[in-house]
Amino acid sequence: MPDVSAVAEMLPGFNNTTWYGLLAPAGTPAPIVNRVNEPDPLFRVEPARQSGCQP
């Protein structure tokens, strides 16, 4: 779409931050919760941002 401006061009200083969460019902078995909380080797975070990532 060549005639559409980028958000950063329209709103100087614009910063888009996204986070994802995973919910499970109360009583979810501990092995499942533990597996979900394990680090995923395919999920890469910039080292400067790793300190802000918490389970």
The 8 nearest C-alpha neighbors of each residue, nearest first, counted from 0:
[[1, 2, 3, 4, 5, 6, 8, 9],
 [0, 2, 3, 4, 5, 6, 8, 9],
 [3, 1, 0, 4, 5, 8, 6, 9],
 [4, 2, 1, 0, 5, 6, 9, 8],
 [5, 3, 8, 6, 2, 9, 1, 7],
 [4, 6, 8, 7, 3, 9, 10, 2],
 [5, 7, 9, 8, 10, 4, 13, 11],
 [8, 6, 10, 11, 5, 9, 13, 12],
 [9, 7, 5, 6, 10, 11, 4, 13],
 [8, 10, 6, 7, 11, 5, 4, 13],
 [11, 9, 7, 13, 8, 6, 12, 5],
 [12, 10, 7, 13, 8, 9, 6, 14],
 [11, 13, 10, 14, 7, 8, 9, 6],
 [14, 12, 11, 10, 7, 15, 6, 9],
 [15, 13, 12, 16, 7, 11, 10, 6],
 [14, 16, 17, 13, 6, 7, 12, 18],
 [17, 15, 14, 18, 13, 19, 48, 51],
 [18, 16, 15, 19, 14, 20, 52, 51],
 [19, 17, 20, 16, 52, 15, 21, 53],
 [18, 20, 17, 21, 22, 16, 54, 52],
 [19, 21, 22, 18, 54, 23, 17, 53],
 [20, 22, 23, 19, 35, 54, 36, 18],
 [21, 23, 20, 24, 25, 32, 19, 27],
 [24, 22, 27, 25, 21, 32, 26, 31],
 [23, 25, 27, 26, 22, 28, 21, 32],
 [26, 24, 27, 23, 28, 22, 32, 29],
 [25, 27, 28, 24, 29, 23, 32, 31],
 [26, 28, 25, 24, 29, 23, 32, 31],
 [29, 27, 31, 30, 26, 32, 33, 25],
 [28, 30, 32, 31, 33, 27, 26, 34],
 [31, 29, 33, 32, 28, 34, 27, 35],
 [30, 32, 34, 33, 29, 28, 35, 27],
 [33, 31, 29, 35, 34, 30, 36, 28],
 [32, 34, 30, 36, 31, 35, 29, 37],
 [35, 33, 31, 37, 36, 32, 30, 29],
 [34, 36, 32, 33, 37, 31, 38, 30],
 [37, 35, 33, 34, 32, 38, 54, 31],
 [38, 36, 34, 35, 39, 33, 32, 54],
 [39, 37, 40, 36, 42, 35, 34, 41],
 [38, 40, 41, 42, 37, 43, 36, 35],
 [41, 39, 42, 38, 43, 37, 44, 36],
 [40, 42, 39, 43, 38, 44, 37, 45],
 [43, 41, 39, 40, 44, 38, 45, 37],
 [44, 42, 41, 45, 40, 39, 46, 49],
 [45, 43, 49, 46, 48, 42, 47, 52],
 [44, 46, 48, 47, 49, 43, 50, 42],
 [47, 45, 49, 48, 44, 50, 43, 51],
 [48, 46, 45, 49, 50, 44, 51, 52],
 [49, 47, 45, 46, 50, 51, 44, 52],
 [50, 48, 46, 52, 51, 47, 44, 45],
 [49, 51, 48, 52, 47, 53, 46, 45],
 [50, 52, 49, 48, 53, 47, 46, 44],
 [53, 51, 49, 50, 54, 48, 44, 18],
 [52, 54, 51, 50, 49, 36, 48, 38],
 [53, 36, 52, 37, 20, 38, 35, 21]]
